[in-house]
Amino acid sequence: MTKLFRYLKSYVGAIAGVLVLVFLQCLAQLYMPDIMSRIVDEGIAGGAGTNYIIKQGGLMLLVAVGGSVATIGAAFLASRTAAGFCKDVRHDVFEHVEKYTLNEFDQIGTASLVTRTTNDITQMQQFLVMFLRMMLMAPMMAVGGIIMAAGKDGQLTWVLIGIIAVLFIIVMLIAGRTFPLFKSMQKKVDRINLVLREKLTGIRVIRAFNKDEYERKRFDEANTDLTRTAIRIQRIMAAMMPAVMFGMNMLAVVVVWVGGHRVVNMDLGVGDLMAFIQYGMQIMMALMMATMLFVQLPRASAAGSRISEVLGMKPEINDPELPQKPAEDQRGSVEFRDVTFRYPGAEEPTLEHISFRSGPGEVTAIIGGTGSGKSTLLNLILRFYDAESGEILVDGVNVKDMTRQELRDRIAYVPQKAVLFAGTVSENICQGKQDATDEEVHKAASIAQASGFVEEMEGGFEARIEQGGTNVSGGQRQRLSIARALVRKAKINLFDDSFSALDFKTEASLRRDLAKETEDATVIIVGQRVASIMNADHILVLDDGRIAGIGTHQELMQGCEVYREIVASQLSEEEIA
Ligand SMILES: Nc1ncnc2c1ncn2[C@@H]1O[C@H](COP(=O)(O)OP(=O)(O)OP(=O)(O)O)[C@@H](O)[C@H]1O
């Protein structure tokens, strides 16, 4: 958690302001009983007169108002500082997470990342507000209270210290029981988020398979678990309050008892005794505040560590220190040189010894069985992961030697699972090119065979797309995701099984228009259907992460057994001939 303190640097002025205001607030609080004792001892018992009482009363009022102003100011500044601190941390967490490779996402988990960016940071915020206000107030009130009390009666102060020490130990013992509980809270919030996320994103599958009841139980379990812990904490805290109140009252009784005797013996004034009781209460309250702070500490500390973990996790893929730029005349090419890749923790490589080249004006198709490594190969071109050995060159430069921005600017990518974002159709397409003109957007949509259905939507290109694109069909989502890629007019186009949800006629029209549009570009298409890829310039056949053959359809039909098998399983005798 301490690592996060550096975020407080920009709030040094405000923190100093809080400390000054808290200092003034404490002075006011410590001064009040003293004035009151003077009113009683000198004004009433000493017969100093009404004027004196009114004067002291006025002073008391002034001190009270001043104290209140300081309290409000301190609360305001502390809240602002904590909110600003959390805004900065949240901003940095978000920025840092953006640099994550898919590995880091897998390691922390999306649900936990959401909890850490929201709930954990809020925990820190709440703790910080309390900490800023209490860190000075608690010791100052405790020590100041003792000094002031000692000024009234030294002997009685020892009685006070003794009782308070015993009470403090009792309170700490009770609070100590909540430490582990508070610590476990964040993990339980994580669990709830995970279950909730899965339920919401998978709602269709859950309903279709009548899994509502099962999911409800899963959520109830997570919910009950969190609630149970929260109740246990509250129960302990609830027990603490009466214990403290009892302690305070006992303290008052003992102080009145001992102090009463001293008043009778004329060793102490009545007003001083009253002030003494108030100091006792103030010290007790200060210790209570310190205890509350300590109780919250494990939870805030756990939250802080979880945030630090996110910030401390170094993305495995970074930009080079001296990035290279491909030569200006490069028109888009992709080359794999003996590339081997394995997912972290996997025993076997997913891709082994892959070599091929795809240049401008060429269409390279990749075909292979499920799980043969087709998508992984495209992921490597985009540098979502780094190859274990070998080189991947884009426009003649190793992808590790150029910035990811430079690399990805050259590429238009259509993922296997079409993802749309909340916004208009036009905004979704423009994600491929921020400054795309209406004409470019319309053209991209037209090539992607999306114009027809977009124009039928209410509002056309300004029609709303719901989060995740749930208000359009799978095929429509795919076409919009293709349009988003095409609007970039990139030199390298990667299509990961991107035509799978299209009917045969739409796919044929799309391919025809696409061929014209990408005439001079490099196109790499991952496909499952032989009919869709058989006209490619090169077909790369992947079998269990290895290249089983490269060539044209005819060449592969003659020389590649794996390809022949795929073809035989899909095409009729006539089509094969
Ligand atoms: N993030 C990941 N972590 C670990 N292993 C993975 C990961 N993604 C994929 N794999 C594994 O790598 C192998 C290749 O996966 P990939 O998605 O590249 O196959 P594919 O040929 O595109 O399959 P499909 O045709 O079903 O889309 C599979 O065995 C898969 O289980």
The ligand as an SDF file (V2000), in Angstrom:
LIG
                    3D

 31 33  0  0  0  0  0  0  0  0999 V2000
   -4.8050  -17.8060  -24.2790 N   0  0  0  0  0  0  0  0  0  0  0  0
   -4.4410  -19.0750  -24.4320 C   0  0  0  0  0  0  0  0  0  0  0  0
   -3.7540  -19.6920  -23.4640 N   0  0  0  0  0  0  0  0  0  0  0  0
   -3.3470  -20.9700  -23.5890 C   0  0  0  0  0  0  0  0  0  0  0  0
   -3.6130  -21.7400  -24.6740 N   0  0  0  0  0  0  0  0  0  0  0  0
   -4.3170  -21.1980  -25.6760 C   0  0  0  0  0  0  0  0  0  0  0  0
   -4.7630  -19.8270  -25.6080 C   0  0  0  0  0  0  0  0  0  0  0  0
   -5.4370  -19.5650  -26.7650 N   0  0  0  0  0  0  0  0  0  0  0  0
   -5.3860  -20.6890  -27.5000 C   0  0  0  0  0  0  0  0  0  0  0  0
   -4.7340  -21.6720  -26.8590 N   0  0  0  0  0  0  0  0  0  0  0  0
   -4.4510  -23.0180  -27.3550 C   0  0  0  0  0  0  0  0  0  0  0  0
   -3.6710  -22.9060  -28.5240 O   0  0  0  0  0  0  0  0  0  0  0  0
   -4.1210  -23.8200  -29.5150 C   0  0  0  0  0  0  0  0  0  0  0  0
   -4.3990  -23.0770  -30.8230 C   0  0  0  0  0  0  0  0  0  0  0  0
   -5.4720  -22.1820  -30.6310 O   0  0  0  0  0  0  0  0  0  0  0  0
   -6.0180  -21.2590  -31.8200 P   0  0  0  0  0  0  0  0  0  0  0  0
   -7.0900  -20.4260  -31.2680 O   0  0  0  0  0  0  0  0  0  0  0  0
   -4.8710  -20.5930  -32.4660 O   0  0  0  0  0  0  0  0  0  0  0  0
   -6.5950  -22.3480  -32.8110 O   0  0  0  0  0  0  0  0  0  0  0  0
   -7.4220  -22.1570  -34.1580 P   0  0  0  0  0  0  0  0  0  0  0  0
   -6.7340  -22.9710  -35.1670 O   0  0  0  0  0  0  0  0  0  0  0  0
   -7.6040  -20.7180  -34.4640 O   0  0  0  0  0  0  0  0  0  0  0  0
   -8.7810  -22.8170  -33.7410 O   0  0  0  0  0  0  0  0  0  0  0  0
  -10.2630  -22.5210  -34.2720 P   0  0  0  0  0  0  0  0  0  0  0  0
  -10.3210  -22.9670  -35.6790 O   0  0  0  0  0  0  0  0  0  0  0  0
  -11.0980  -23.3790  -33.3820 O   0  0  0  0  0  0  0  0  0  0  0  0
  -10.4980  -21.0700  -34.0760 O   0  0  0  0  0  0  0  0  0  0  0  0
   -5.3500  -24.5100  -28.9560 C   0  0  0  0  0  0  0  0  0  0  0  0
   -4.9470  -25.7870  -28.5220 O   0  0  0  0  0  0  0  0  0  0  0  0
   -5.7570  -23.6740  -27.7640 C   0  0  0  0  0  0  0  0  0  0  0  0
   -6.2280  -24.4790  -26.7370 O   0  0  0  0  0  0  0  0  0  0  0  0
  1  2  1  0
  2  3  1  0
  2  7  2  0
  3  4  2  0
  4  5  1  0
  5  6  2  0
  6  7  1  0
  6 10  1  0
  7  8  1  0
  8  9  2  0
  9 10  1  0
 10 11  1  0
 11 12  1  0
 11 30  1  0
 12 13  1  0
 13 14  1  0
 13 28  1  0
 14 15  1  0
 15 16  1  0
 16 17  2  0
 16 18  1  0
 16 19  1  0
 19 20  1  0
 20 21  2  0
 20 22  1  0
 20 23  1  0
 23 24  1  0
 24 25  2  0
 24 26  1  0
 24 27  1  0
 28 29  1  0
 28 30  1  0
 30 31  1  0
M  END
$$$$
